[in-house]
């Protein structure tokens, strides 16, 4: 091939297979970017009150993955950045989250070991009160990462704090308890659940742990609010002695103990 030909057609020296791969990769990123741009355009167009609630089109991860040619991690990172921006922007304007599950599902489909996407994606869905979608993300994450204690831990937290399904909370925390590096407080939670007691104390520990772990200000603010509410509830809760006295089962009067010589 002559030098003049290469100058006039700068891609002519690239093998056809490599050109096809480059075209496929460009198409995949264009499809992903196009979906994000369309979502932003639709959100802006919705304006005041006319919020778009139905999901918009996102390319399926199983179709995108072969075209990404090993760049799925980068695509997952880009999708996750968009997810965080989407959640934060809608939290700020107190709007609903019709695309949130799609974004979290897309991120975790592109990278099945992206632990933060499962944990925060599930948490964002919980805050949005999309509980079935949050459960789906957590269960998907546990299936792909069966040794990550954080996922069954957070799923148990969802069942405990939001759904008050203590049987399911116990189930997922028992799984957490068997995994390496699990938090020291899990056995204490199990004892309380098995004894059917200490629900307020457990909830307080969970919110404090979430506040300590969170790097998202919206999540931290919710945790602080819930902690304050629980502390107020604990202040108003009568002491055990007063409960016994109100029920007529106060402590026995001082006097000789049964069976003790007088």
Secondary structure, 3 states (H helix, E strand, C coil): CCHHHHHHCCCCCCCHHHHHHHHHHHHHHHHHHHHHHHHHHHHHHHCCCCCCCCCCCCCCHHHHHHHHCCCHHHHHHHHHHHHHHHHHHHHHCCCCCCCHHHHHHHHHHHCCCCHHHHHHHHHHHHHCCCHHHHHHHHHHHHHHCCCCHHHHHHHHHHHHHHCCCHHHHHHHHHHHHCCCCCCCCHHHHHHHHHHCCCHHHHHHHHHHHHHHHCCCHHHHHHHHHHHHHHHHHHHHCCCHHHHHHHCCCCCCCCCCCCCCCC
